[in-house]
Amino acid sequence: MKELSKGIIVALLSLPIILTGSQKKELDYEFIRNDNYYSFRGRIVVKTDFECLISILYDFKHLANIELSAKSIVLLQEEENWYEACHTFKKLFFKHESIWRKTLKLDEQKIVFEMISHKHKKFSPSDSPRIRC
């Protein structure tokens, strides 16, 4: 689960670099572990309009285009500067669901991704997955 979460975050943060052809040296990141809490902090340099970048990385409507490995992404609730979405991943006999909150902090020019909850399920082919967002 931790690896999946890290992979999702790195993929989301790497998208602007891929789109603009920026150099790898322009991606600065670190993983932080405090007891049972894990954080990823990243900074990227992108040569594009700020509003365009925020639109791509923050707007819910772009998630399906960015996160291609997700089976489904469902908007759960939304306010002015944040929203929560459920991401479902399935692979063979495993299912992972996580709820993420994205918070837009324009004054700091950043987007905060927080995992609110997650569930793993292993099932046999005859089982029907019962975890639902």
C-alpha positions in Angstrom: 0.0 0.0 0.0 2.8 2.4 0.9 4.5 1.7 -2.3 1.3 2.2 -4.3 0.7 5.5 -2.6 4.3 6.7 -3.2 4.0 5.6 -6.9 0.7 7.6 -7.3 2.2 10.7 -5.8 5.5 10.5 -7.9 3.4 9.9 -11.0 1.2 12.9 -10.4 4.2 15.1 -9.6 6.2 13.8 -12.6 3.5 14.5 -15.2 4.4 18.2 -15.7 8.0 17.2 -16.2 7.1 14.7 -18.9 4.7 17.2 -20.6 7.2 20.1 -20.7 10.4 18.1 -21.3 12.0 19.5 -18.2 15.3 17.9 -17.0 15.3 15.4 -14.2 17.4 17.7 -12.0 14.4 20.0 -11.8 12.6 17.4 -9.6 13.4 17.7 -5.9 11.7 15.3 -3.6 12.0 13.4 -0.3 10.1 10.7 1.6 9.7 11.3 5.3 8.8 8.7 7.9 7.6 9.7 11.4 6.6 6.6 13.4 3.6 5.2 11.4 3.2 8.3 9.2 4.7 8.7 5.8 5.1 12.0 3.9 6.3 12.8 0.4 7.4 16.3 -0.3 8.2 17.3 -3.8 9.1 20.4 -5.8 9.2 20.7 -9.5 10.2 23.4 -12.0 7.8 23.5 -14.9 8.0 26.0 -17.8 4.3 26.7 -18.3 1.5 29.0 -17.1 0.8 28.6 -13.4 -3.0 28.5 -13.9 -2.7 25.8 -16.5 -0.4 23.7 -14.2 -2.8 24.1 -11.2 -5.7 23.1 -13.5 -4.0 19.9 -14.6 -2.8 18.9 -11.1 -5.7 20.0 -9.0 -9.0 19.8 -11.0 -10.9 16.5 -10.4 -11.8 16.3 -14.1 -8.2 15.7 -15.0 -7.6 12.8 -12.5 -8.9 10.1 -14.9 -6.4 11.3 -17.6 -3.5 11.3 -15.1 -4.2 8.2 -13.1 -4.6 5.6 -15.8 -4.1 2.6 -13.6 -7.1 3.3 -11.4 -10.2 1.1 -12.0 -12.4 4.0 -10.8 -12.1 7.5 -9.3 -15.2 8.8 -7.5 -15.7 12.4 -6.2 -17.0 12.1 -2.7 -17.2 15.7 -1.5 -16.0 19.1 -2.7 -15.6 22.5 -1.2 -14.1 25.7 -2.5 -10.4 24.8 -2.0 -10.4 21.0 -1.5 -12.1 17.8 -2.5 -12.0 14.1 -1.5 -12.0 11.3 -4.0 -12.0 7.5 -3.7 -9.4 5.7 -5.9 -10.0 2.0 -6.6 -7.3 -0.3 -8.0 -7.8 -3.9 -8.9 -5.2 -6.5 -9.9 -6.1 -10.1 -10.2 -7.3 -11.1 -6.8 -6.5 -7.9 -4.9 -8.4 -4.7 -4.5 -7.2 -1.5 -3.0 -9.3 1.6 -2.2 -8.0 4.8 -0.8 -9.7 8.1 -0.1 -7.5 11.2 -0.8 -8.1 14.8 0.0 -6.5 17.4 -2.3 -6.2 20.9 -0.9 -5.4 23.9 -3.1 -3.2 26.5 -1.3 -2.8 29.2 -3.9 -1.1 31.6 -1.6 1.7 29.0 -1.1 1.5 27.8 -4.7 1.0 24.2 -3.7 -1.4 21.4 -3.7 -1.5 19.1 -0.6 -2.4 15.4 -1.1 -3.6 13.6 2.0 -4.6 10.0 2.3 -7.6 10.0 4.5 -8.2 6.2 4.6 -7.4 3.0 2.7 -8.6 -0.6 2.5 -7.0 -3.7 1.1 -8.9 -6.8 0.1 -7.7 -10.2 -1.2 -10.4 -12.4 -2.6 -10.8 -15.6 -4.5 -12.4 -15.7 -8.0 -15.7 -16.9 -6.5 -15.9 -14.0 -4.0 -17.5 -10.8 -5.0 -15.6 -7.7 -3.8 -17.7 -6.0 -1.1 -15.6 -2.9 -0.5 -17.3 0.2 -1.9 -16.5 3.9 -1.8 
